Amino acid sequence: MEIRAAIINLPGAPERLFCLAVLSAIIRSVSNADPRHIFPGYSKRMRLLDKNGISRPQPLELFSTAAQKRIESLKCYHELPKTECRVVLGDARRLNRLLIEPVHLIVTNPPYISSIRYLETMKLEMSWLGMLSSQSDYLALDRQVVGSERYYKSEYSRLLQTGREQVDRLTSALHAAGHLKMSYTVARFFLDLEESIKGMSAVLCAGGHLVVKISDSRVRGHDVPTSRFFSEIAACFGLFELASFPDKIGGRSLLTRRNCRRYYSHVDLDVHPHPHSSQGKGTTPVHEALISCY
């Protein structure tokens, strides 16, 4: 608390934000939350350490080491050619409203469906950063996350249609099997993904590159070919797959078990105006692009 109070009182905004980021990086190591667990919580292991009187890392020492490490990492930027860098915060589903100028590179890794509760993994750090002040803040923000499962019964009791035949066939099967919430979750995920793809197509310039890392999932016993659905939706907005590179994960040293297949792919694509430009489902000009992975 003393470290955070000192940071908050720093006069310079850049210095204050840097120190808050450092604090968020060490907070698990100096709290009751088990740093070995992806979800913050006072585990049996941590209780045993306390019972046996095993000391924890000293916050000030850990903060100093973490800050120095990041300062050293930042020094390399002074050696780079001078260029303008602008950070834009916003919703990926509103990308075309956030950016005015076209971009040359988009790198994206869409979230897994029904696999990781992303906000829960970060709620401790976000609380110390002042981004969450109550449980109601947490619940409200969690509902906005792409891939969220935090829906009301009044929402998921009805069958949600996306207008995509293959996606709707899958969500209908989940709904018919009694998995109403998961049916709605999958449909909502692909509707949100469609909005993001539409925005990417709108802001990507000719000659630019798009890199996508994505994985298929399995939901309630049903395979979800996320990568194929991604490509099919993208084609409706003028982005066509040129190549796909599967990459099998050799190790499983992940913080949490992913509800997905054992393949990723990393795609790098050139985007060029299509010689016969037309309109897809949206209002975006057609491009040729290398776009998908699985």
C-alpha positions as CSV (number, residue, x, y, z in Angstrom):
1,M,0.0,0.0,0.0
2,E,2.9,2.4,0.8
3,I,4.4,1.7,-2.7
4,R,1.1,2.4,-4.4
5,A,0.5,5.5,-2.4
6,A,3.9,6.8,-3.4
7,I,3.3,6.0,-7.1
8,I,-0.1,7.8,-7.1
9,N,1.6,10.9,-5.7
10,L,4.2,11.1,-8.5
11,P,3.9,14.4,-10.3
12,G,4.5,13.0,-13.8
13,A,1.9,11.0,-15.6
14,P,4.3,8.8,-17.7
15,E,6.4,8.0,-14.6
16,R,3.2,7.2,-12.6
17,L,1.8,4.9,-15.3
18,F,5.2,3.1,-15.7
19,C,5.4,2.5,-11.9
20,L,1.8,1.3,-11.8
21,A,2.6,-1.2,-14.5
22,V,5.6,-2.5,-12.6
23,L,3.5,-2.8,-9.5
24,S,0.9,-4.8,-11.3
25,A,3.7,-7.2,-12.5
26,I,4.8,-8.1,-9.0
27,I,1.5,-7.9,-7.1
28,R,0.9,-11.6,-7.1
29,S,4.3,-12.4,-5.8
30,V,3.8,-10.2,-2.7
31,S,0.1,-11.1,-2.0
32,N,-1.8,-14.1,-0.8
33,A,-2.6,-15.0,-4.4
34,D,-0.6,-18.1,-5.6
35,P,1.6,-16.9,-8.5
36,R,1.6,-20.5,-9.8
37,H,-2.2,-20.3,-10.4
38,I,-3.7,-18.4,-13.3
39,F,-6.7,-17.4,-11.2
40,P,-5.9,-15.3,-8.1
41,G,-6.6,-17.1,-4.8
42,Y,-5.2,-18.2,-1.5
43,S,-4.3,-21.8,-2.3
44,K,-3.4,-24.7,-0.1
45,R,0.3,-24.2,-1.0
46,M,0.3,-20.6,0.1
47,R,-1.5,-21.5,3.3
48,L,1.1,-24.1,4.0
49,L,3.9,-21.7,3.4
50,D,2.4,-19.3,5.9
51,K,1.8,-22.1,8.4
52,N,5.5,-23.1,8.2
53,G,6.6,-19.5,8.5
54,I,8.3,-19.3,5.1
55,S,8.9,-15.7,4.2
56,R,7.5,-14.0,1.1
57,P,9.5,-11.7,-1.2
58,Q,10.0,-8.2,0.1
59,P,7.7,-5.8,-1.9
60,L,10.2,-2.9,-2.1
61,E,13.1,-5.1,-3.2
62,L,11.0,-7.0,-5.8
63,F,9.6,-3.7,-7.1
64,S,13.1,-2.2,-7.5
65,T,14.3,-5.3,-9.3
66,A,11.3,-5.3,-11.7
67,A,11.5,-1.6,-12.4
68,Q,15.3,-1.8,-13.2
69,K,14.7,-4.7,-15.5
70,R,12.0,-2.8,-17.5
71,I,14.1,0.3,-17.6
72,E,16.9,-1.7,-19.2
73,S,14.5,-3.1,-21.7
74,L,13.3,0.4,-22.7
75,K,16.8,1.6,-23.4
76,C,16.8,-0.1,-26.8
77,Y,14.1,2.2,-28.0
78,H,16.6,5.1,-28.0
79,E,18.6,3.3,-30.7
80,L,15.7,3.0,-33.1
81,P,15.0,5.6,-35.8
82,K,12.7,8.4,-34.6
83,T,9.1,7.7,-35.4
84,E,5.7,8.6,-34.2
85,C,3.9,6.1,-32.0
86,R,0.3,6.6,-30.9
87,V,-1.5,4.3,-28.5
88,V,-5.3,4.1,-29.1
89,L,-7.4,2.5,-26.5
90,G,-10.8,1.1,-27.5
91,D,-13.0,-1.8,-28.5
92,A,-11.7,-4.0,-31.3
93,R,-15.3,-4.3,-32.5
94,R,-15.2,-0.6,-33.2
95,L,-11.8,-0.5,-34.9
96,N,-12.9,1.5,-37.9
97,R,-14.2,4.2,-35.6
98,L,-11.0,4.4,-33.6
99,L,-8.6,4.8,-36.5
100,I,-8.7,7.5,-39.2
101,E,-5.6,6.7,-41.1
102,P,-5.1,3.2,-42.8
103,V,-2.7,0.9,-41.1
104,H,0.0,-1.4,-42.6
105,L,0.0,-4.2,-40.1
106,I,-2.6,-5.9,-37.9
107,V,-1.6,-8.6,-35.5
108,T,-4.5,-10.3,-33.7
109,N,-5.1,-13.4,-31.5
110,P,-8.9,-13.8,-31.0
111,P,-9.9,-15.3,-27.6
112,Y,-10.7,-18.9,-27.1
113,I,-14.4,-19.8,-26.9
114,S,-15.5,-21.0,-23.4
115,S,-12.0,-21.7,-22.3
116,I,-10.3,-18.9,-20.3
117,R,-12.1,-16.5,-18.1
118,Y,-9.8,-13.7,-19.2
119,L,-10.9,-11.0,-16.8
120,E,-10.8,-13.2,-13.8
121,T,-7.1,-14.0,-14.5
122,M,-6.3,-10.2,-14.3
123,K,-8.8,-8.9,-11.7
124,L,-6.2,-8.7,-8.9
125,E,-3.8,-6.6,-11.1
126,M,-6.6,-4.5,-12.4
127,S,-7.8,-3.7,-8.9
128,W,-4.4,-2.5,-7.9
129,L,-4.2,-0.4,-11.0
130,G,-7.5,1.3,-10.0
131,M,-9.4,-0.2,-13.0
132,L,-11.8,-2.2,-10.8
133,S,-13.1,-0.8,-7.6
134,S,-16.0,-3.2,-6.8
135,Q,-17.6,-6.5,-7.7
136,S,-20.2,-4.6,-9.8
137,D,-17.4,-3.0,-11.8
138,Y,-15.9,-6.5,-12.5
139,L,-19.2,-8.0,-13.5
140,A,-20.1,-5.1,-15.8
141,L,-16.7,-5.2,-17.5
142,D,-16.8,-9.0,-17.9
143,R,-20.0,-8.7,-19.8
144,Q,-18.2,-6.6,-22.4
145,V,-15.4,-9.0,-23.1
146,V,-15.5,-10.9,-26.4
147,G,-16.1,-14.6,-25.6
148,S,-17.7,-13.8,-22.3
149,E,-20.2,-16.3,-20.8
150,R,-21.7,-13.7,-18.4
151,Y,-25.2,-13.5,-19.8
152,Y,-28.6,-13.4,-18.2
153,K,-31.1,-16.2,-18.6
154,S,-33.4,-13.9,-20.4
155,E,-30.7,-13.5,-23.1
156,Y,-29.6,-17.1,-23.6
157,S,-33.0,-18.7,-23.3
158,R,-33.7,-17.8,-26.9
159,L,-31.8,-19.1,-29.8
160,L,-29.5,-16.5,-31.2
161,Q,-28.9,-16.6,-35.0
162,T,-25.9,-15.1,-36.7
163,G,-26.9,-15.4,-40.3
164,R,-24.0,-17.7,-41.0
165,E,-25.3,-21.1,-42.0
166,Q,-22.5,-23.2,-40.5
167,V,-22.3,-21.3,-37.3
168,D,-26.1,-21.4,-36.9
169,R,-26.1,-25.1,-37.5
170,L,-23.7,-25.5,-34.6
171,T,-25.5,-23.2,-32.2
172,S,-28.8,-24.8,-33.0
173,A,-27.3,-28.2,-32.2
174,L,-26.0,-26.9,-28.8
175,H,-29.4,-25.3,-28.1
176,A,-31.3,-28.5,-29.0
177,A,-29.0,-30.5,-26.7
178,G,-30.0,-28.2,-23.8
179,H,-26.8,-26.1,-23.7
180,L,-28.7,-22.9,-24.0
181,K,-26.0,-20.6,-22.5
182,M,-23.2,-22.1,-24.5
183,S,-25.3,-21.9,-27.7
184,Y,-25.7,-18.2,-27.0
185,T,-22.0,-17.7,-26.1
186,V,-20.8,-19.2,-29.3
187,A,-23.3,-17.2,-31.4
188,R,-22.4,-14.0,-29.6
189,F,-18.6,-14.7,-30.1
190,F,-18.9,-15.0,-33.8
191,L,-21.1,-11.9,-34.1
192,D,-18.5,-10.0,-32.1
193,L,-15.7,-11.5,-34.3
194,E,-17.6,-10.4,-37.4
195,E,-17.6,-6.8,-36.2
196,S,-13.9,-7.0,-35.5
197,I,-13.1,-8.5,-39.0
198,K,-15.2,-5.8,-40.6
199,G,-13.2,-3.1,-38.8
200,M,-9.9,-4.7,-39.8
201,S,-10.9,-4.9,-43.4
202,A,-11.9,-1.2,-43.3
203,V,-8.6,0.1,-41.9
204,L,-6.1,-2.2,-43.6
205,C,-4.3,-0.5,-46.4
206,A,-3.1,-1.9,-49.7
207,G,0.2,-3.6,-49.3
208,G,-0.3,-4.1,-45.6
209,H,-0.1,-7.3,-43.6
210,L,-2.4,-9.2,-41.4
211,V,-1.2,-11.8,-38.8
212,V,-3.8,-14.0,-37.2
213,K,-3.2,-16.6,-34.5
214,I,-6.2,-18.7,-33.8
215,S,-7.3,-22.1,-32.7
216,D,-10.3,-24.4,-33.0
217,S,-12.2,-25.3,-29.9
218,R,-14.5,-28.0,-28.5
219,V,-17.6,-26.9,-26.7
220,R,-19.9,-29.3,-24.9
221,G,-18.7,-32.2,-27.1
222,H,-19.1,-30.2,-30.3
223,D,-16.1,-29.2,-32.5
224,V,-16.0,-25.5,-33.3
225,P,-13.8,-24.9,-36.4
226,T,-13.1,-21.3,-35.4
227,S,-10.3,-20.9,-38.0
228,R,-12.6,-21.9,-40.9
229,F,-15.4,-19.8,-39.7
230,F,-13.0,-16.9,-39.4
231,S,-11.9,-17.3,-43.0
232,E,-15.5,-17.6,-44.2
233,I,-16.6,-14.4,-42.4
234,A,-13.5,-12.5,-43.6
235,A,-14.3,-13.4,-47.2
236,C,-17.6,-11.5,-46.8
237,F,-15.6,-8.4,-46.1
238,G,-13.1,-8.7,-49.0
239,L,-10.3,-10.6,-47.1
240,F,-9.4,-13.9,-48.8
241,E,-7.1,-16.6,-47.4
242,L,-3.9,-17.1,-49.3
243,A,-2.0,-19.5,-47.0
244,S,-2.2,-21.1,-43.6
245,F,0.6,-22.4,-41.4
246,P,-0.3,-25.0,-38.7
247,D,2.0,-25.2,-35.8
248,K,1.7,-28.1,-33.4
249,I,2.3,-27.3,-29.7
250,G,5.1,-29.6,-28.5
251,G,4.7,-28.9,-24.8
252,R,1.8,-28.2,-22.6
253,S,3.4,-25.9,-20.1
254,L,0.4,-23.6,-20.2
255,L,-0.9,-21.8,-17.1
256,T,-4.3,-23.2,-17.7
257,R,-5.7,-26.0,-19.9
258,R,-7.1,-24.6,-23.1
259,N,-10.3,-25.9,-24.4
260,C,-8.9,-26.1,-27.9
261,R,-7.2,-28.4,-30.4
262,R,-3.4,-28.8,-30.2
263,Y,-2.7,-26.6,-33.3
264,Y,-2.1,-22.9,-33.8
265,S,-1.2,-21.2,-37.0
266,H,0.6,-18.0,-37.7
267,V,-0.3,-16.2,-40.9
268,D,1.5,-13.4,-42.6
269,L,-0.3,-11.9,-45.5
270,D,0.0,-9.3,-48.2
271,V,-3.1,-7.3,-48.9
272,H,-3.7,-5.8,-52.3
273,P,-6.8,-4.0,-53.8
274,H,-8.8,-6.6,-55.8
275,P,-8.8,-5.7,-59.5
276,H,-12.6,-6.2,-59.5
277,S,-13.5,-4.4,-56.4
278,S,-17.0,-5.1,-55.1
279,Q,-18.9,-5.0,-51.8
280,G,-19.2,-7.8,-49.3
281,K,-21.8,-8.1,-46.6
282,G,-20.4,-4.8,-45.2
283,T,-19.3,-1.7,-47.1
284,T,-15.6,-2.6,-47.3
285,P,-13.7,-2.8,-50.6
286,V,-12.5,-6.3,-51.6
287,H,-8.9,-7.2,-51.0
288,E,-6.8,-10.3,-51.4
289,A,-5.3,-11.4,-48.2
290,L,-3.6,-14.3,-46.4
291,I,-5.7,-14.6,-43.3
292,S,-6.4,-17.8,-41.4
293,C,-4.8,-20.3,-39.2
294,Y,-5.8,-23.3,-37.2
